[in-house]
């Protein structure tokens, strides 16, 4: 909300879906939120009357130094851990309903600035905005279309117990290997109905829901569009889906690999780039053929994705996806209509020509995952290098070249100064420190595998 927006008229500036949701109702509360590094919504809830009078609020910058377990990375920098306040300003275009609450509540995503008015470089939404502006400075408009895979699982309140599929409508646990089955989708009908209802109240358009190959695994496709807007939607969708699941005595999980022996969950990202002057897809020539820019973008993904795997696969669990013949890629080969490659060119008409990155896990922060992928493509367009030859056949037979663990992935990020420059050096510094702290926390945990196989054998 700008300072010029008065208490009397700010409700009149809401997006159509939010206005429709509040029609004939009095707004009770506004949730002022931002995304932290993992993608968790942080912020505060305020009465609507108070929100109407404020143009900003404050949170300490230390929320970006926190690990997923609640620990801290020593990432404050030369000034030390003094926790200065950031200034959080609302983006009213993101205002939408929180339809699962007991009263009439709106959510509003905020942007983070320092006290001099500069964007906080390690705020994930700012990272994505920075990358998008680099495209726009060259006369391009990046377009993305994300796919979201997730599992509906039985309630699990004991971390020592394995995660199990949810109980379906039939009274039987969800079955695996039922990809694209409509009957399998029907098993989760009540949850899906709430997902649709919540999305409609929030103004989001779902392109489709399908059953994936895992037990209780679903995929939601979103319409292509502006990268920041789509990242906002995924940020909102994760909470929406979790809330819908809780209404039906199950959990929704976006872990990359929640169930042993089942496929992992990905956030596939489709990319195209529009010439702002002509409105044309720069991947397609006037005669409908592929342009050099199309191949350069693919080469950028091949050359730089290894350096951003730490953003696409941010946890130790993430690397359990990258296993041969388990539906996730193990290398950065590219191919046409080939789902075994890390980089896929889907079937499309020339105007819709696009490139799909199949490496990102659904556990990644959507702002950072999309920013990282676009950054690699941008460097490819800038460097104008050719990609490798198209891979034909089963790419699982090719050499694996995806980092096999978080520690290796962080080393690659720390070594790639070009990627750090695109994302912002201070973001890269903070992210690497926080993730290294998480990895150290993980190393303190002794797993059942270690107890089973090492206790009496070594």
C-alpha atoms as one frame of an Amber mdcrd trajectory, in Angstrom:
protein
   0.000   0.000   0.000   1.491   3.358  -0.942   1.543   6.208   1.558  -1.065
   7.959  -0.575  -3.562   5.141  -0.093  -5.978   6.264   2.588  -7.821   4.217
   5.151 -11.089   4.935   3.399 -10.235   3.706  -0.084  -7.704   0.863   0.178
 -10.417  -1.801   0.039 -11.495  -0.354  -3.299  -8.058  -1.155  -4.786  -8.188
  -4.901  -4.066  -7.888  -7.484  -6.861 -11.240  -8.676  -8.185 -11.107 -12.081
  -6.457 -10.432 -10.519  -3.052 -13.229  -7.986  -3.543 -15.618 -10.738  -4.570
 -14.672 -12.818  -1.537 -15.406  -9.942   0.825 -18.659  -8.905  -0.840 -21.296
  -8.210   1.815 -18.821  -9.158   4.576 -16.737  -7.079   6.948 -12.992  -7.750
   6.743 -11.701  -8.869  10.141  -7.975  -9.413   9.719  -5.034  -9.036   7.342
  -2.059 -11.399   7.367   1.072  -9.455   6.406   3.494 -12.087   5.099   6.826
 -12.603   3.370   8.709 -15.725   2.334  11.819 -16.760   4.256  14.600 -18.843
   2.635  12.743 -22.189   2.906   9.522 -20.593   1.638   7.723 -20.471   4.989
   5.296 -17.557   5.398   6.599 -15.187   8.069   4.958 -12.003   9.297   2.091
 -10.949  11.502  -1.685 -10.770  11.543  -3.263  -7.382  12.228  -6.842  -6.170
  12.568  -8.176  -4.750   9.312  -8.623  -1.335  10.923  -4.928  -1.210  11.826
  -3.788  -2.403   8.391  -5.778   0.426   6.825  -3.658   2.944   8.733  -0.208
   1.443   8.047   1.893   1.635   4.919   4.631  -0.687   6.220   5.678  -2.834
   9.151   8.932  -4.161  10.534  10.626  -7.531  11.053  14.260  -8.306  11.950
  16.496  -9.362   9.063  17.500 -12.427  11.105  14.499 -14.349   9.739  16.673
 -14.952   6.660  19.453 -16.486   8.761  17.201 -19.169  10.277  17.516 -22.830
   9.322  14.564 -25.139   8.650  14.988 -26.580  12.174  14.880 -23.181  13.873
  18.641 -22.900  14.298  20.758 -20.053  12.970  23.464 -19.562  10.385  26.223
 -17.067  11.181  25.268 -14.953   8.172  24.778 -11.474   9.666  27.981 -10.143
   8.092  30.558  -7.654   9.326  28.062  -5.728  11.467  27.405  -8.733  13.663
  24.151 -10.309  14.820  22.333  -7.084  15.789  18.999  -8.008  14.114  18.196
  -4.632  12.528  14.643  -4.118  11.358  13.689  -4.477   7.740  10.884  -2.367
   6.280   8.097  -4.551   4.858   5.850  -2.892   2.268   2.674  -4.533   0.941
   2.187  -5.447  -2.708  -1.571  -5.013  -2.882  -1.764  -6.897  -6.186  -1.102
 -10.051  -4.116  -4.030  -9.516  -1.720  -6.177 -12.625  -1.617  -8.477 -14.568
   0.662  -7.458 -16.968   3.409 -10.683 -19.005   3.011  -9.811 -21.697   5.572
  -9.827 -19.239   8.492 -12.740 -18.860  10.869 -13.262 -15.192  10.068 -12.937
 -12.946   7.003  -9.206 -12.693   6.422  -6.966 -11.496   3.606  -3.323 -12.364
   2.974  -0.945  -9.782   1.493   2.626 -10.529   0.378   5.139  -7.844   1.312
   8.520  -6.842  -0.112  11.547  -6.358   2.133  13.727  -3.223   2.155  16.536
  -1.985   4.348  16.248   1.292   6.218  17.843   3.153   3.306  15.051   1.919
   1.036  17.131  -0.633  -0.868  15.745  -4.156  -1.521  17.067  -6.747   0.929
  19.283  -8.849  -1.396  18.645 -12.168   0.362  14.844 -11.862   0.415  13.696
 -14.585  -2.040  11.064 -12.455  -3.816  13.695  -9.764  -4.350  16.093 -12.339
  -5.806  13.509 -13.346  -8.418  12.635  -9.726  -9.182  16.330  -9.000  -9.727
  16.661 -11.803 -12.295  13.447 -10.791 -14.117  14.689  -7.185 -14.358  17.892
  -8.411 -16.021  15.764  -9.936 -18.779  13.695  -6.761 -19.103  16.824  -4.610
 -19.360  17.587  -6.518 -22.575  14.090  -6.100 -23.961  12.885  -9.569 -22.982
   9.955 -10.768 -20.888  10.504 -14.193 -19.292   7.476 -16.477 -19.055   7.220
 -19.577 -16.874   4.711 -22.358 -16.269   5.330 -24.444 -13.142   4.058 -27.915
 -12.289   3.556 -28.850  -8.640   3.826 -32.441  -7.432   2.972 -33.386  -3.861
   1.754 -36.263  -1.727  -1.356 -36.641   0.388  -0.261 -38.874   3.271  -1.649
 -40.273   6.494  -1.252 -38.033   9.528   2.230 -38.507  10.934   2.975 -37.031
  14.344   5.925 -39.301  15.185   9.053 -38.537  13.128  10.432 -41.983  14.020
   7.661 -43.625  11.987   7.797 -43.949   8.217   5.391 -41.809   6.199   2.449
 -43.820   4.842  -0.065 -43.085   2.046  -3.371 -41.550   3.111  -6.584 -43.533
   3.363  -8.654 -43.004   0.237 -12.405 -42.507  -0.107 -12.782 -46.258  -0.590
 -11.305 -46.954   2.835  -8.104 -48.381   1.313  -4.661 -46.744   1.428  -3.712
 -44.873  -1.730  -2.018 -47.187  -4.219   1.138 -46.508  -6.208   1.724 -46.953
  -9.949  -1.660 -45.472 -10.850  -0.348 -42.558 -12.941  -3.101 -40.594 -14.733
  -5.827 -42.814 -13.247  -9.113 -40.922 -12.829 -10.269 -43.469 -10.265  -7.158
 -42.718  -8.214  -7.950 -38.993  -8.376 -11.494 -39.767  -7.210 -10.027 -41.380
  -4.068  -8.962 -37.901  -2.959 -12.134 -36.189  -4.170 -13.050 -34.326  -0.951
  -9.524 -32.893  -0.600  -9.399 -31.895  -4.277 -12.820 -30.253  -3.995 -11.514
 -28.050  -1.197  -8.358 -27.251  -3.181 -10.515 -26.067  -6.092 -12.812 -24.076
  -3.779  -9.935 -22.379  -1.962  -8.172 -21.590  -5.254 -11.338 -20.052  -6.691
 -11.785 -17.826  -3.628  -8.134 -16.767  -3.950  -8.408 -16.007  -7.660  -6.064
 -18.746  -8.897  -6.618 -20.703 -12.082  -5.675 -24.383 -12.003  -4.804 -25.802
 -15.428  -5.411 -29.374 -14.260  -4.930 -32.000 -11.531  -3.600 -35.480 -12.296
  -2.601 -38.574 -10.350   1.150 -39.159 -10.502   3.036 -42.433 -10.099   3.434
 -42.421  -6.313   0.937 -43.604  -3.709  -1.199 -40.539  -3.023   0.906 -38.350
  -5.303  -0.854 -35.598  -7.261   0.237 -32.933  -9.723  -1.262 -29.482 -10.236
  -0.403 -27.514 -13.370  -0.635 -23.726 -13.469  -1.173 -21.440 -16.458   1.973
 -19.816 -17.877   2.684 -16.222 -16.961   4.849 -13.698 -15.146   7.539 -15.414
 -13.002   6.936 -13.344  -9.858   3.172 -13.806 -10.071   3.528 -17.576 -10.546
   6.012 -17.837  -7.649   3.523 -15.937  -5.474   0.845 -18.438  -6.452   2.994
 -21.456  -5.580   3.902 -19.809  -2.268   0.177 -19.420  -1.569  -0.713 -22.845
  -3.007   1.528 -24.741  -0.606  -0.386 -23.316   2.332  -3.740 -23.716   0.588
  -3.130 -27.409  -0.131  -1.906 -28.120   3.394  -5.028 -26.509   4.829  -7.307
 -28.488   2.478  -5.632 -31.754   3.526  -5.968 -31.006   7.248  -9.726 -30.688
   6.809  -9.779 -34.362   5.811  -7.504 -35.879   8.450  -4.423 -36.148   6.248
  -1.241 -34.214   5.555  -0.056 -32.662   2.299   3.719 -32.854   1.982   6.038
 -31.164  -0.496   9.098 -33.142   0.597  11.178 -34.171  -2.386  11.142 -37.842
  -1.342   8.684 -38.538   1.486   8.078 -42.281   0.985  10.780 -44.897   0.498
  10.446 -46.710  -2.828   8.077 -44.124  -4.320   8.923 -41.421  -6.898   9.949
 -38.002  -5.643   7.988 -34.784  -6.084   9.240 -32.223  -8.584   8.486 -28.622
  -9.481   9.073 -28.782 -13.222   9.568 -25.302 -14.696   8.670 -24.485 -18.314
  10.351 -21.387 -19.773   9.906 -19.199 -22.792  11.084 -15.642 -23.482   9.118
 -12.916 -25.258  10.612 -10.019 -27.232   8.921  -7.000 -25.609   9.124  -4.945
 -28.810   7.424  -7.500 -31.068   5.565  -9.763 -28.647   7.166 -12.786 -30.345
   8.729 -15.815 -28.693  12.500 -15.430 -29.171  12.821 -19.221 -29.371  10.942
 -19.232 -32.702  11.901 -17.605 -36.012   9.376 -16.008 -38.378   9.273 -19.200
 -40.437   8.457 -21.258 -37.329  11.910 -22.811 -36.973  14.058 -22.858 -33.844
  16.292 -19.823 -33.298  19.871 -19.753 -32.030  18.499 -18.194 -28.811  16.536
 -21.398 -28.195  19.720 -23.476 -28.269  21.626 -20.874 -26.241  19.018 -21.049
 -23.483  19.359 -24.837 -23.345  23.155 -24.492 -23.191  22.819 -22.044 -20.303
  20.809 -24.613 -18.353  23.337 -27.332 -19.123  26.328 -25.189 -18.167  24.996
 -23.496 -15.043  22.275 -25.664 -13.470  24.885 -27.668 -11.494  25.794 -24.421
  -9.700  22.196 -23.800  -8.589  21.210 -27.348  -7.645  21.620 -26.228  -4.021
  18.609 -23.940  -4.620  16.611 -26.478  -6.634  17.359 -29.274  -4.142  17.799
 -27.434  -0.816  17.764 -30.276   1.741  19.537 -33.562   2.361  16.264 -35.328
   1.495  16.195 -33.593  -1.905  18.988 -35.727  -3.319  17.023 -38.926  -2.789
  15.049 -37.910  -5.916  18.028 -38.143  -8.242  18.035 -41.925  -8.552  18.124
 -43.825 -11.830  14.725 -44.907 -13.188  12.800 -43.142 -10.397  11.135 -40.452
 -12.595  13.692 -37.737 -11.753  16.661 -36.851 -13.982  20.205 -37.848 -13.108
  21.936 -35.669 -15.701  21.570 -32.553 -17.849  21.081 -34.149 -21.230  18.400
 -32.487 -23.337  15.870 -34.066 -25.651  12.600 -33.496 -27.471   9.550 -34.985
 -25.771  11.852 -37.134 -23.624  11.014 -37.358 -19.931  14.237 -39.165 -19.049
  16.335 -36.041 -19.733  16.948 -33.262 -17.241  16.094 -30.667 -19.902  13.058
 -31.452 -22.030  11.572 -29.738 -25.061   7.835 -30.486 -24.941   5.637 -30.860
 -28.007   4.201 -27.454 -28.895   3.278 -25.182 -31.756   6.046 -22.732 -32.796
   4.561 -19.782 -30.884   4.537 -21.813 -27.649   8.041 -23.277 -28.013   9.522
 -23.683 -24.540  12.170 -25.458 -22.487  11.362 -27.530 -19.388  13.731 -27.825
 -16.436  12.932 -31.146 -14.714  15.594 -30.838 -12.017  13.823 -28.688  -9.404
  12.231 -30.424  -6.426   8.891 -29.369  -4.967  10.681 -28.706  -1.676  12.481
 -25.692  -3.135  11.421 -22.131  -2.407   9.414 -21.222  -5.559  10.972 -17.752
  -5.813  14.486 -19.175  -5.600  13.814 -22.196  -7.819  12.383 -20.059 -10.630
  15.055 -17.386 -10.169  17.847 -19.973 -10.344  16.437 -21.586 -13.482  15.915
 -18.258 -15.239  19.400 -17.119 -14.212  20.936 -20.124 -15.966  18.931 -19.454
 -19.121  19.870 -15.778 -19.022  23.564 -16.622 -18.882  23.044 -18.971 -21.814
  21.468 -16.180 -23.896  24.330 -13.892 -22.897  27.141 -16.399 -23.571  25.659
 -17.694 -26.859  27.223 -21.131 -26.532  25.833 -24.250 -28.236  24.322 -27.068
 -26.184  25.438 -30.670 -26.420  23.907 -32.846 -29.103  20.293 -33.787 -28.498
  20.043 -37.014 -26.505  17.925 -39.722 -28.112  16.793 -42.727 -26.134  16.844
 -43.440 -22.403  18.947 -40.730 -20.731  19.260 -42.873 -17.586  21.853 -44.802
 -19.601  23.982 -41.653 -19.900  26.508 -40.502 -17.329  25.072 -38.994 -14.118
  26.248 -35.412 -13.587  23.862 -34.019 -10.977  25.472 -33.409  -7.552  24.699
 -36.319  -5.236  24.457 -34.316  -2.011  23.882 -30.865  -0.523  27.510 -30.348
   0.476  28.750 -30.908  -3.087  26.002 -28.685  -4.472  26.949 -25.839  -2.129
  30.560 -26.072  -3.261  29.456 -25.618  -6.873  27.371 -22.562  -5.928  30.288
 -21.057  -4.021  32.594 -21.492  -7.027  30.339 -19.969  -9.721  30.882 -16.204
  -9.572  28.704 -15.577 -12.630  25.655 -17.163 -11.023  26.408 -15.355  -7.760
  26.471 -12.067  -9.676  23.087 -12.740 -11.257  21.363 -13.805  -8.028  23.323
 -11.264  -5.908  26.595 -12.023  -4.111  25.119 -11.234  -0.685  22.217 -13.598
  -1.274  24.633 -16.339  -2.316  26.729 -15.747   0.809  23.766 -15.869   3.192
  22.145 -18.851   1.493  25.355 -20.891   1.531  26.012 -20.160   5.225  22.470
 -21.054   6.289  22.445 -24.281   4.253  25.857 -25.301   5.603  24.486 -24.769
   9.127  21.505 -26.994   8.287  23.842 -29.671   6.973  25.861 -29.563  10.203
  22.591 -29.968  12.150  21.701 -33.007  10.042  25.078 -34.622  10.714  24.217
 -34.722  14.416  21.297 -37.115  13.731  21.960 -40.871  13.671  19.649 -42.646
  11.221  17.975 -46.076  11.545  20.139 -47.291   8.620  23.294 -46.512  10.572
  22.012 -48.261  13.689  20.895 -51.307  11.715  24.014 -51.832   9.630  26.856
 -50.306  11.640  26.006 -50.992  15.285  27.399 -54.549  15.367  29.152 -54.853
  12.015  31.957 -52.290  12.016
